Amino acid sequence: MHSDSIEVGRFRVSPMTTPEAGGRFASSVSIRSGSGSATTDRVFRFKRTFASSAGASDYALIQGIAWARDR
């Protein structure tokens, strides 16, 4: 499931969640930069799981923002 993405400098940060067995949720984040044939998309998956989709999405968004701000 995709949540709303946000712009952080030259990056677009998009948190994502995936339901897992046992009712928990995995989180990942897509960090995109560039446009057209020069587009780069990095996807980070996190080992930690969450009790809710919202919690997983929030965690991914925070991690993505931190990564983008460090660049």
PDB file with SEQRES, HELIX, SHEET and CRYST1 records, atoms N, CA, C and O in Angstrom:
SEQRES   1 A   71  MET HIS SER ASP SER ILE GLU VAL GLY ARG PHE ARG VAL          
SEQRES   2 A   71  SER PRO MET THR THR PRO GLU ALA GLY GLY ARG PHE ALA          
SEQRES   3 A   71  SER SER VAL SER ILE ARG SER GLY SER GLY SER ALA THR          
SEQRES   4 A   71  THR ASP ARG VAL PHE ARG PHE LYS ARG THR PHE ALA SER          
SEQRES   5 A   71  SER ALA GLY ALA SER ASP TYR ALA LEU ILE GLN GLY ILE          
SEQRES   6 A   71  ALA TRP ALA ARG ASP ARG                                      
HELIX    1 AA1 ALA A   21  GLY A   23  5                                   3    
HELIX    2 AA2 GLY A   36  ALA A   38  5                                   3    
HELIX    3 AA3 SER A   53  ARG A   69  1                                  17    
SHEET    1 AA1 4 ILE A   6  VAL A   8  0                                        
SHEET    2 AA1 4 PHE A  11  PRO A  19 -1                                        
SHEET    3 AA1 4 PHE A  25  SER A  33 -1                                        
SHEET    4 AA1 4 THR A  40  PHE A  50 -1                                        
CRYST1    1.000    1.000    1.000  90.00  90.00  90.00 P 1           1          
ATOM      1  N   MET A   1       0.841  -1.180   0.000  1.00  0.00           N  
ATOM      2  CA  MET A   1       0.000   0.000   0.000  1.00  0.00           C  
ATOM      3  C   MET A   1       0.886   1.244   0.000  1.00  0.00           C  
ATOM      4  O   MET A   1       1.850   1.319   0.762  1.00  0.00           O  
ATOM      5  N   HIS A   2       0.570   2.201  -0.836  1.00  0.00           N  
ATOM      6  CA  HIS A   2       1.344   3.432  -0.910  1.00  0.00           C  
ATOM      7  C   HIS A   2       0.648   4.515  -0.099  1.00  0.00           C  
ATOM      8  O   HIS A   2      -0.570   4.675  -0.160  1.00  0.00           O  
ATOM      9  N   SER A   3       1.441   5.244   0.651  1.00  0.00           N  
ATOM     10  CA  SER A   3       0.928   6.406   1.362  1.00  0.00           C  
ATOM     11  C   SER A   3       1.270   7.639   0.541  1.00  0.00           C  
ATOM     12  O   SER A   3       1.867   7.539  -0.531  1.00  0.00           O  
ATOM     13  N   ASP A   4       0.894   8.779   1.043  1.00  0.00           N  
ATOM     14  CA  ASP A   4       1.227  10.018   0.351  1.00  0.00           C  
ATOM     15  C   ASP A   4       2.731  10.224   0.363  1.00  0.00           C  
ATOM     16  O   ASP A   4       3.398   9.970   1.367  1.00  0.00           O  
ATOM     17  N   SER A   5       3.252  10.683  -0.752  1.00  0.00           N  
ATOM     18  CA  SER A   5       4.676  10.978  -0.819  1.00  0.00           C  
ATOM     19  C   SER A   5       4.883  12.470  -0.603  1.00  0.00           C  
ATOM     20  O   SER A   5       3.970  13.275  -0.789  1.00  0.00           O  
ATOM     21  N   ILE A   6       6.103  12.821  -0.206  1.00  0.00           N  
ATOM     22  CA  ILE A   6       6.420  14.227   0.041  1.00  0.00           C  
ATOM     23  C   ILE A   6       7.736  14.569  -0.639  1.00  0.00           C  
ATOM     24  O   ILE A   6       8.554  13.691  -0.912  1.00  0.00           O  
ATOM     25  N   GLU A   7       7.930  15.849  -0.909  1.00  0.00           N  
ATOM     26  CA  GLU A   7       9.181  16.354  -1.469  1.00  0.00           C  
ATOM     27  C   GLU A   7      10.095  16.760  -0.323  1.00  0.00           C  
ATOM     28  O   GLU A   7       9.676  17.452   0.605  1.00  0.00           O  
ATOM     29  N   VAL A   8      11.347  16.323  -0.394  1.00  0.00           N  
ATOM     30  CA  VAL A   8      12.376  16.730   0.560  1.00  0.00           C  
ATOM     31  C   VAL A   8      13.579  17.159  -0.273  1.00  0.00           C  
ATOM     32  O   VAL A   8      14.349  16.322  -0.742  1.00  0.00           O  
ATOM     33  N   GLY A   9      13.733  18.460  -0.452  1.00  0.00           N  
ATOM     34  CA  GLY A   9      14.795  18.941  -1.335  1.00  0.00           C  
ATOM     35  C   GLY A   9      14.559  18.444  -2.746  1.00  0.00           C  
ATOM     36  O   GLY A   9      13.485  18.655  -3.310  1.00  0.00           O  
ATOM     37  N   ARG A  10      15.559  17.780  -3.324  1.00  0.00           N  
ATOM     38  CA  ARG A  10      15.427  17.269  -4.694  1.00  0.00           C  
ATOM     39  C   ARG A  10      14.879  15.852  -4.738  1.00  0.00           C  
ATOM     40  O   ARG A  10      14.852  15.236  -5.804  1.00  0.00           O  
ATOM     41  N   PHE A  11      14.441  15.323  -3.599  1.00  0.00           N  
ATOM     42  CA  PHE A  11      13.964  13.948  -3.509  1.00  0.00           C  
ATOM     43  C   PHE A  11      12.453  13.875  -3.284  1.00  0.00           C  
ATOM     44  O   PHE A  11      11.865  14.753  -2.652  1.00  0.00           O  
ATOM     45  N   ARG A  12      11.839  12.822  -3.806  1.00  0.00           N  
ATOM     46  CA  ARG A  12      10.449  12.492  -3.489  1.00  0.00           C  
ATOM     47  C   ARG A  12      10.500  11.247  -2.621  1.00  0.00           C  
ATOM     48  O   ARG A  12      10.995  10.202  -3.043  1.00  0.00           O  
ATOM     49  N   VAL A  13       9.981  11.366  -1.396  1.00  0.00           N  
ATOM     50  CA  VAL A  13      10.008  10.289  -0.406  1.00  0.00           C  
ATOM     51  C   VAL A  13       8.613   9.678  -0.310  1.00  0.00           C  
ATOM     52  O   VAL A  13       7.636  10.374  -0.033  1.00  0.00           O  
ATOM     53  N   SER A  14       8.533   8.357  -0.545  1.00  0.00           N  
ATOM     54  CA  SER A  14       7.247   7.653  -0.548  1.00  0.00           C  
ATOM     55  C   SER A  14       7.305   6.437   0.378  1.00  0.00           C  
ATOM     56  O   SER A  14       7.948   5.440   0.050  1.00  0.00           O  
ATOM     57  N   PRO A  15       6.638   6.514   1.531  1.00  0.00           N  
ATOM     58  CA  PRO A  15       6.609   5.350   2.422  1.00  0.00           C  
ATOM     59  C   PRO A  15       5.647   4.295   1.887  1.00  0.00           C  
ATOM     60  O   PRO A  15       4.650   4.621   1.243  1.00  0.00           O  
ATOM     61  N   MET A  16       5.954   3.031   2.159  1.00  0.00           N  
ATOM     62  CA  MET A  16       5.104   1.921   1.720  1.00  0.00           C  
ATOM     63  C   MET A  16       4.997   0.902   2.846  1.00  0.00           C  
ATOM     64  O   MET A  16       5.920   0.745   3.645  1.00  0.00           O  
ATOM     65  N   THR A  17       3.867   0.216   2.899  1.00  0.00           N  
ATOM     66  CA  THR A  17       3.682  -0.840   3.895  1.00  0.00           C  
ATOM     67  C   THR A  17       3.192  -2.107   3.205  1.00  0.00           C  
ATOM     68  O   THR A  17       2.568  -2.062   2.145  1.00  0.00           O  
ATOM     69  N   THR A  18       3.493  -3.241   3.839  1.00  0.00           N  
ATOM     70  CA  THR A  18       3.073  -4.538   3.324  1.00  0.00           C  
ATOM     71  C   THR A  18       2.582  -5.386   4.490  1.00  0.00           C  
ATOM     72  O   THR A  18       3.300  -5.533   5.479  1.00  0.00           O  
ATOM     73  N   PRO A  19       1.372  -5.951   4.401  1.00  0.00           N  
ATOM     74  CA  PRO A  19       0.909  -6.837   5.476  1.00  0.00           C  
ATOM     75  C   PRO A  19       1.732  -8.121   5.494  1.00  0.00           C  
ATOM     76  O   PRO A  19       2.094  -8.655   4.445  1.00  0.00           O  
ATOM     77  N   GLU A  20       2.023  -8.607   6.698  1.00  0.00           N  
ATOM     78  CA  GLU A  20       2.774  -9.847   6.862  1.00  0.00           C  
ATOM     79  C   GLU A  20       1.945 -10.848   7.648  1.00  0.00           C  
ATOM     80  O   GLU A  20       0.900 -10.513   8.206  1.00  0.00           O  
ATOM     81  N   ALA A  21       2.424 -12.070   7.681  1.00  0.00           N  
ATOM     82  CA  ALA A  21       1.751 -13.118   8.456  1.00  0.00           C  
ATOM     83  C   ALA A  21       1.662 -12.686   9.920  1.00  0.00           C  
ATOM     84  O   ALA A  21       2.560 -12.016  10.430  1.00  0.00           O  
ATOM     85  N   GLY A  22       0.610 -13.061  10.570  1.00  0.00           N  
ATOM     86  CA  GLY A  22       0.439 -12.712  11.974  1.00  0.00           C  
ATOM     87  C   GLY A  22      -0.154 -11.339  12.192  1.00  0.00           C  
ATOM     88  O   GLY A  22      -0.244 -10.882  13.332  1.00  0.00           O  
ATOM     89  N   GLY A  23      -0.566 -10.660  11.111  1.00  0.00           N  
ATOM     90  CA  GLY A  23      -1.229  -9.370  11.256  1.00  0.00           C  
ATOM     91  C   GLY A  23      -0.302  -8.183  11.433  1.00  0.00           C  
ATOM     92  O   GLY A  23      -0.775  -7.078  11.698  1.00  0.00           O  
ATOM     93  N   ARG A  24       1.000  -8.372  11.296  1.00  0.00           N  
ATOM     94  CA  ARG A  24       1.944  -7.262  11.434  1.00  0.00           C  
ATOM     95  C   ARG A  24       2.208  -6.644  10.061  1.00  0.00           C  
ATOM     96  O   ARG A  24       1.783  -7.177   9.035  1.00  0.00           O  
ATOM     97  N   PHE A  25       2.911  -5.518  10.059  1.00  0.00           N  
ATOM     98  CA  PHE A  25       3.177  -4.790   8.821  1.00  0.00           C  
ATOM     99  C   PHE A  25       4.666  -4.509   8.668  1.00  0.00           C  
ATOM    100  O   PHE A  25       5.343  -4.116   9.618  1.00  0.00           O  
ATOM    101  N   ALA A  26       5.157  -4.716   7.461  1.00  0.00           N  
ATOM    102  CA  ALA A  26       6.532  -4.362   7.109  1.00  0.00           C  
ATOM    103  C   ALA A  26       6.517  -2.968   6.502  1.00  0.00           C  
ATOM    104  O   ALA A  26       5.509  -2.526   5.953  1.00  0.00           O  
ATOM    105  N   SER A  27       7.651  -2.282   6.610  1.00  0.00           N  
ATOM    106  CA  SER A  27       7.727  -0.943   6.027  1.00  0.00           C  
ATOM    107  C   SER A  27       8.913  -0.846   5.081  1.00  0.00           C  
ATOM    108  O   SER A  27       9.926  -1.527   5.239  1.00  0.00           O  
ATOM    109  N   SER A  28       8.751   0.019   4.100  1.00  0.00           N  
ATOM    110  CA  SER A  28       9.829   0.340   3.170  1.00  0.00           C  
ATOM    111  C   SER A  28       9.606   1.767   2.693  1.00  0.00           C  
ATOM    112  O   SER A  28       8.534   2.342   2.880  1.00  0.00           O  
ATOM    113  N   VAL A  29      10.633   2.321   2.078  1.00  0.00           N  
ATOM    114  CA  VAL A  29      10.509   3.689   1.581  1.00  0.00           C  
ATOM    115  C   VAL A  29      11.198   3.785   0.226  1.00  0.00           C  
ATOM    116  O   VAL A  29      12.282   3.238   0.023  1.00  0.00           O  
ATOM    117  N   SER A  30      10.559   4.481  -0.683  1.00  0.00           N  
ATOM    118  CA  SER A  30      11.124   4.778  -1.995  1.00  0.00           C  
ATOM    119  C   SER A  30      11.601   6.226  -1.971  1.00  0.00           C  
ATOM    120  O   SER A  30      10.875   7.127  -1.552  1.00  0.00           O  
ATOM    121  N   ILE A  31      12.834   6.430  -2.428  1.00  0.00           N  
ATOM    122  CA  ILE A  31      13.386   7.782  -2.505  1.00  0.00           C  
ATOM    123  C   ILE A  31      13.810   8.010  -3.948  1.00  0.00           C  
ATOM    124  O   ILE A  31      14.758   7.396  -4.438  1.00  0.00           O  
ATOM    125  N   ARG A  32      13.100   8.893  -4.610  1.00  0.00           N  
ATOM    126  CA  ARG A  32      13.291   9.114  -6.047  1.00  0.00           C  
ATOM    127  C   ARG A  32      13.893  10.495  -6.290  1.00  0.00           C  
ATOM    128  O   ARG A  32      13.565  11.471  -5.615  1.00  0.00           O  
ATOM    129  N   SER A  33      14.781  10.539  -7.275  1.00  0.00           N  
ATOM    130  CA  SER A  33      15.344  11.823  -7.702  1.00  0.00           C  
ATOM    131  C   SER A  33      15.509  11.802  -9.217  1.00  0.00           C  
ATOM    132  O   SER A  33      15.505  10.743  -9.844  1.00  0.00           O  
ATOM    133  N   GLY A  34      15.651  12.984  -9.786  1.00  0.00           N  
ATOM    134  CA  GLY A  34      15.819  13.093 -11.231  1.00  0.00           C  
ATOM    135  C   GLY A  34      14.499  13.003 -11.965  1.00  0.00           C  
ATOM    136  O   GLY A  34      13.432  12.952 -11.353  1.00  0.00           O  
ATOM    137  N   SER A  35      14.584  12.984 -13.294  1.00  0.00           N  
ATOM    138  CA  SER A  35      13.383  12.864 -14.114  1.00  0.00           C  
ATOM    139  C   SER A  35      13.739  12.210 -15.441  1.00  0.00           C  
ATOM    140  O   SER A  35      14.899  12.189 -15.853  1.00  0.00           O  
ATOM    141  N   GLY A  36      12.730  11.684 -16.089  1.00  0.00           N  
ATOM    142  CA  GLY A  36      12.927  11.034 -17.382  1.00  0.00           C  
ATOM    143  C   GLY A  36      13.901   9.872 -17.297  1.00  0.00           C  
ATOM    144  O   GLY A  36      13.830   9.059 -16.375  1.00  0.00           O  
ATOM    145  N   SER A  37      14.809   9.797 -18.262  1.00  0.00           N  
ATOM    146  CA  SER A  37      15.765   8.685 -18.291  1.00  0.00           C  
ATOM    147  C   SER A  37      16.840   8.818 -17.217  1.00  0.00           C  
ATOM    148  O   SER A  37      17.617   7.887 -17.007  1.00  0.00           O  
ATOM    149  N   ALA A  38      16.895   9.955 -16.536  1.00  0.00           N  
ATOM    150  CA  ALA A  38      17.872  10.163 -15.465  1.00  0.00           C  
ATOM    151  C   ALA A  38      17.272   9.932 -14.077  1.00  0.00           C  
ATOM    152  O   ALA A  38      17.874  10.313 -13.074  1.00  0.00           O  
ATOM    153  N   THR A  39      16.103   9.317 -14.013  1.00  0.00           N  
ATOM    154  CA  THR A  39      15.454   9.057 -12.727  1.00  0.00           C  
ATOM    155  C   THR A  39      16.179   7.946 -11.977  1.00  0.00           C  
ATOM    156  O   THR A  39      16.527   6.913 -12.550  1.00  0.00           O  
ATOM    157  N   THR A  40      16.398   8.177 -10.695  1.00  0.00           N  
ATOM    158  CA  THR A  40      16.965   7.160  -9.809  1.00  0.00           C  
ATOM    159  C   THR A  40      15.965   6.919  -8.695  1.00  0.00           C  
ATOM    160  O   THR A  40      15.448   7.867  -8.102  1.00  0.00           O  
ATOM    161  N   ASP A  41      15.690   5.654  -8.410  1.00  0.00           N  
ATOM    162  CA  ASP A  41      14.750   5.298  -7.347  1.00  0.00           C  
ATOM    163  C   ASP A  41      15.437   4.308  -6.416  1.00  0.00           C  
ATOM    164  O   ASP A  41      15.778   3.196  -6.817  1.00  0.00           O  
ATOM    165  N   ARG A  42      15.635   4.726  -5.171  1.00  0.00           N  
ATOM    166  CA  ARG A  42      16.219   3.852  -4.159  1.00  0.00           C  
ATOM    167  C   ARG A  42      15.084   3.337  -3.292  1.00  0.00           C  
ATOM    168  O   ARG A  42      14.203   4.101  -2.900  1.00  0.00           O  
ATOM    169  N   VAL A  43      15.100   2.057  -2.993  1.00  0.00           N  
ATOM    170  CA  VAL A  43      14.081   1.480  -2.115  1.00  0.00           C  
ATOM    171  C   VAL A  43      14.787   0.831  -0.938  1.00  0.00           C  
ATOM    172  O   VAL A  43      15.647  -0.033  -1.111  1.00  0.00           O  
ATOM    173  N   PHE A  44      14.414   1.257   0.261  1.00  0.00           N  
ATOM    174  CA  PHE A  44      14.966   0.697   1.490  1.00  0.00           C  
ATOM    175  C   PHE A  44      13.867  -0.098   2.183  1.00  0.00           C  
ATOM    176  O   PHE A  44      12.755   0.397   2.361  1.00  0.00           O  
ATOM    177  N   ARG A  45      14.179  -1.330   2.573  1.00  0.00           N  
ATOM    178  CA  ARG A  45      13.244  -2.171   3.331  1.00  0.00           C  
ATOM    179  C   ARG A  45      13.783  -2.311   4.742  1.00  0.00           C  
ATOM    180  O   ARG A  45      14.984  -2.489   4.944  1.00  0.00           O  
ATOM    181  N   PHE A  46      12.899  -2.231   5.703  1.00  0.00           N  
ATOM    182  CA  PHE A  46      13.308  -2.270   7.103  1.00  0.00           C  
ATOM    183  C   PHE A  46      12.925  -3.604   7.732  1.00  0.00           C  
ATOM    184  O   PHE A  46      11.869  -4.162   7.433  1.00  0.00           O  
ATOM    185  N   LYS A  47      13.794  -4.111   8.607  1.00  0.00           N  
ATOM    186  CA  LYS A  47      13.566  -5.410   9.246  1.00  0.00           C  
ATOM    187  C   LYS A  47      12.458  -5.351  10.300  1.00  0.00           C  
ATOM    188  O   LYS A  47      11.708  -6.310  10.482  1.00  0.00           O  
ATOM    189  N   ARG A  48      12.368  -4.228  10.981  1.00  0.00           N  
ATOM    190  CA  ARG A  48      11.381  -4.071  12.049  1.00  0.00           C  
ATOM    191  C   ARG A  48       9.970  -4.202  11.484  1.00  0.00           C  
ATOM    192  O   ARG A  48       9.693  -3.725  10.383  1.00  0.00           O  
ATOM    193  N   THR A  49       9.074  -4.851  12.239  1.00  0.00           N  
ATOM    194  CA  THR A  49       7.663  -4.923  11.846  1.00  0.00           C  
ATOM    195  C   THR A  49       6.827  -4.132  12.841  1.00  0.00           C  
ATOM    196  O   THR A  49       7.282  -3.811  13.939  1.00  0.00           O  
ATOM    197  N   PHE A  50       5.596  -3.823  12.440  1.00  0.00           N  
ATOM    198  CA  PHE A  50       4.747  -2.924  13.213  1.00  0.00           C  
ATOM    199  C   PHE A  50       3.355  -3.510  13.379  1.00  0.00           C  
ATOM    200  O   PHE A  50       2.898  -4.301  12.555  1.00  0.00           O  
ATOM    201  N   ALA A  51       2.693  -3.115  14.447  1.00  0.00           N  
ATOM    202  CA  ALA A  51       1.342  -3.596  14.735  1.00  0.00           C  
ATOM    203  C   ALA A  51       0.309  -2.971  13.800  1.00  0.00           C  
ATOM    204  O   ALA A  51      -0.756  -3.547  13.576  1.00  0.00           O  
ATOM    205  N   SER A  52       0.620  -1.790  13.251  1.00  0.00           N  
ATOM    206  CA  SER A  52      -0.344  -1.116  12.372  1.00  0.00           C  
ATOM    207  C   SER A  52       0.331  -0.634  11.094  1.00  0.00           C  
ATOM    208  O   SER A  52       1.538  -0.397  11.055  1.00  0.00           O  
ATOM    209  N   SER A  53      -0.471  -0.496  10.065  1.00  0.00           N  
ATOM    210  CA  SER A  53       0.015   0.043   8.798  1.00  0.00           C  
ATOM    211  C   SER A  53       0.473   1.490   8.976  1.00  0.00           C  
ATOM    212  O   SER A  53       1.472   1.908   8.390  1.00  0.00           O  
ATOM    213  N   ALA A  54      -0.260   2.247   9.782  1.00  0.00           N  
ATOM    214  CA  ALA A  54       0.097   3.648  10.022  1.00  0.00           C  
ATOM    215  C   ALA A  54       1.451   3.758  10.713  1.00  0.00           C  
ATOM    216  O   ALA A  54       2.256   4.622  10.366  1.00  0.00           O  
ATOM    217  N   GLY A  55       1.705   2.895  11.680  1.00  0.00           N  
ATOM    218  CA  GLY A  55       2.993   2.898  12.371  1.00  0.00           C  
ATOM    219  C   GLY A  55       4.136   2.571  11.428  1.00  0.00           C  
ATOM    220  O   GLY A  55       5.194   3.198  11.482  1.00  0.00           O  
ATOM    221  N   ALA A  56       3.921   1.586  10.561  1.00  0.00           N  
ATOM    222  CA  ALA A  56       4.939   1.203   9.582  1.00  0.00           C  
ATOM    223  C   ALA A  56       5.197   2.342   8.599  1.00  0.00           C  
ATOM    224  O   ALA A  56       6.345   2.615   8.249  1.00  0.00           O  
ATOM    225  N   SER A  57       4.138   3.000   8.157  1.00  0.00           N  
ATOM    226  CA  SER A  57       4.264   4.106   7.216  1.00  0.00           C  
ATOM    227  C   SER A  57       4.987   5.292   7.850  1.00  0.00           C  
ATOM    228  O   SER A  57       5.860   5.895   7.226  1.00  0.00           O  
ATOM    229  N   ASP A  58       4.627   5.622   9.078  1.00  0.00           N  
ATOM    230  CA  ASP A  58       5.281   6.728   9.786  1.00  0.00           C  
ATOM    231  C   ASP A  58       6.777   6.479   9.936  1.00  0.00           C  
ATOM    232  O   ASP A  58       7.588   7.377   9.711  1.00  0.00           O  
ATOM    233  N   TYR A  59       7.139   5.251  10.318  1.00  0.00           N  
ATOM    234  CA  TYR A  59       8.548   4.899  10.492  1.00  0.00           C  
ATOM    235  C   TYR A  59       9.306   5.056   9.170  1.00  0.00           C  
ATOM    236  O   TYR A  59      10.388   5.642   9.137  1.00  0.00           O  
ATOM    237  N   ALA A  60       8.740   4.535   8.093  1.00  0.00           N  
ATOM    238  CA  ALA A  60       9.386   4.625   6.785  1.00  0.00           C  
ATOM    239  C   ALA A  60       9.548   6.079   6.349  1.00  0.00           C  
ATOM    240  O   ALA A  60      10.588   6.456   5.809  1.00  0.00           O  
ATOM    241  N   LEU A  61       8.527   6.889   6.583  1.00  0.00           N  
ATOM    242  CA  LEU A  61       8.595   8.299   6.203  1.00  0.00           C  
ATOM    243  C   LEU A  61       9.696   9.018   6.980  1.00  0.00           C  
ATOM    244  O   LEU A  61      10.467   9.780   6.397  1.00  0.00           O  
ATOM    245  N   ILE A  62       9.776   8.786   8.273  1.00  0.00           N  
ATOM    246  CA  ILE A  62      10.811   9.412   9.106  1.00  0.00           C  
ATOM    247  C   ILE A  62      12.203   9.008   8.628  1.00  0.00           C  
ATOM    248  O   ILE A  62      13.095   9.849   8.520  1.00  0.00           O  
ATOM    249  N   GLN A  63      12.386   7.719   8.341  1.00  0.00           N  
ATOM    250  CA  GLN A  63      13.688   7.242   7.872  1.00  0.00           C  
ATOM    251  C   GLN A  63      14.036   7.840   6.508  1.00  0.00           C  
ATOM    252  O   GLN A  63      15.184   8.214   6.268  1.00  0.00           O  
ATOM    253  N   GLY A  64      13.055   7.928   5.624  1.00  0.00           N  
ATOM    254  CA  GLY A  64      13.289   8.502   4.304  1.00  0.00           C  
ATOM    255  C   GLY A  64      13.636   9.978   4.358  1.00  0.00           C  
ATOM    256  O   GLY A  64      14.531  10.437   3.647  1.00  0.00           O  
ATOM    257  N   ILE A  65      12.937  10.721   5.195  1.00  0.00           N  
ATOM    258  CA  ILE A  65      13.230  12.150   5.362  1.00  0.00           C  
ATOM    259  C   ILE A  65      14.645  12.333   5.896  1.00  0.00           C  
ATOM    260  O   ILE A  65      15.389  13.184   5.409  1.00  0.00           O  
ATOM    261  N   ALA A  66      15.016  11.541   6.893  1.00  0.00           N  
ATOM    262  CA  ALA A  66      16.365  11.641   7.466  1.00  0.00           C  
ATOM    263  C   ALA A  66      17.423  11.355   6.405  1.00  0.00           C  
ATOM    264  O   ALA A  66      18.431  12.058   6.334  1.00  0.00           O  
ATOM    265  N   TRP A  67      17.205  10.331   5.581  1.00  0.00           N  
ATOM    266  CA  TRP A  67      18.163   9.989   4.529  1.00  0.00           C  
ATOM    267  C   TRP A  67      18.288  11.142   3.538  1.00  0.00           C  
ATOM    268  O   TRP A  67      19.398  11.534   3.178  1.00  0.00           O  
ATOM    269  N   ALA A  68      17.157  11.686   3.096  1.00  0.00           N  
ATOM    270  CA  ALA A  68      17.164  12.761   2.101  1.00  0.00           C  
ATOM    271  C   ALA A  68      17.822  14.029   2.645  1.00  0.00           C  
ATOM    272  O   ALA A  68      18.541  14.711   1.914  1.00  0.00           O  
ATOM    273  N   ARG A  69      17.590  14.345   3.894  1.00  0.00           N  
ATOM    274  CA  ARG A  69      18.178  15.557   4.483  1.00  0.00           C  
ATOM    275  C   ARG A  69      19.692  15.438   4.640  1.00  0.00           C  
ATOM    276  O   ARG A  69      20.399  16.446   4.636  1.00  0.00           O  
ATOM    277  N   ASP A  70      20.189  14.214   4.777  1.00  0.00           N  
ATOM    278  CA  ASP A  70      21.637  14.004   4.908  1.00  0.00           C  
ATOM    279  C   ASP A  70      22.367  14.131   3.578  1.00  0.00           C  
ATOM    280  O   ASP A  70      23.598  14.115   3.553  1.00  0.00           O  
ATOM    281  N   ARG A  71      21.647  14.256   2.486  1.00  0.00           N  
ATOM    282  CA  ARG A  71      22.285  14.313   1.166  1.00  0.00           C  
ATOM    283  C   ARG A  71      22.422  15.731   0.697  1.00  0.00           C  
ATOM    284  O   ARG A  71      22.937  15.974  -0.394  1.00  0.00           O  
TER     285      ARG A  71                                                      
END                                                                             
